[in-house]
Amino acid sequence: MTPASPAAKRTIDFRNHHHLLLEWYASHRRDLPWRRTRSPYRILISEIMLQQTQVARVTLYYRDWLRLFPSFRALAAASKRDVLQAWSGLGYNSRALRLQSLARIVADQQRGRLPADTILLQQLPGIGKYTAHALGCFAFGLSLPVVDVNARRILTRLFSKVTAADEMLDEKCAWEIAASILPRDAAYDWNQALMDLGAGTCTAVNPVCDACPFTDRCSSSHLPVLRLRSVRTPRKEPSFHGVPRRIVRGNILKILHAQSREVAELRSSLSVRLRRHELLAVLSAMQRDGLIEVRKLRGRILVSIASS
Ligand code: SF4
């Protein structure tokens, strides 16, 4: 992404415009299950699931997960196998194991409660600045900015005339602006509204400026360049014979959920043909990530889902 001009002012008096987005949100808000709770555990689960998975897919898994693991303690006590099984289909399975490591720390050392402090939150596995602020604002009611990719895109366009649809303020600048314009008494609705606006109106390409509450206030409103898809070459994903590595890993876990397999059996069950050395390399990385166990038995290599 091209960094937008840092000329955008970082201290902005936006008080007269807060009502535009907040009124829009009152009639356009998405009804999402994690917006009906203030439970730090439930909000954390949604945030981790949403990190690399789309909203529609997460809504399919969210309730089942909470039924199986209703608290940090329940998640901490579960077997890895059950955790990975429940996560199966959401992708990027290491997130599930990091979540369980976090649950074990919270259950063992923090009496089953998350700290209401963004610095302490960021010391837990899998929690970066975005997730810490999302928890701070959505679960603990703190007046904090929350800058995901949608919010960053909107802030970029609002305060600078962009020259490409994928132009983005640098991250530090985006957080500073977000903090500067945050309505302190309506932080929750404001942050959720930015996410909704970015998801359906100020989209990456072809934003619907006519339907946007900021249309008369935005520096990039109706710019023709926003209708053009970037010609940037997408970052190449590691893959085998055209199939992304993460898909291969998901395929391996799915097979192993049914039963442990010997390497040759596993190889022939995969939907993509891997050479033996390629499969061994994938298995070795998955073992390092704690997803599977590999053991030798009478000259055979047996692979199974991590159990404890
Ligand atoms: S006016 Fe258009 S470019 Fe500006 S924030 Fe709204 S949708 Fe995005």
Residues whose N, C-alpha, C, O or C-beta is under 5 A from the ligand:
A	BS01	SF4	I154 R157 T201 C202 P207 V208 C209 C212 F214 T215 C218 S220 S221 H222
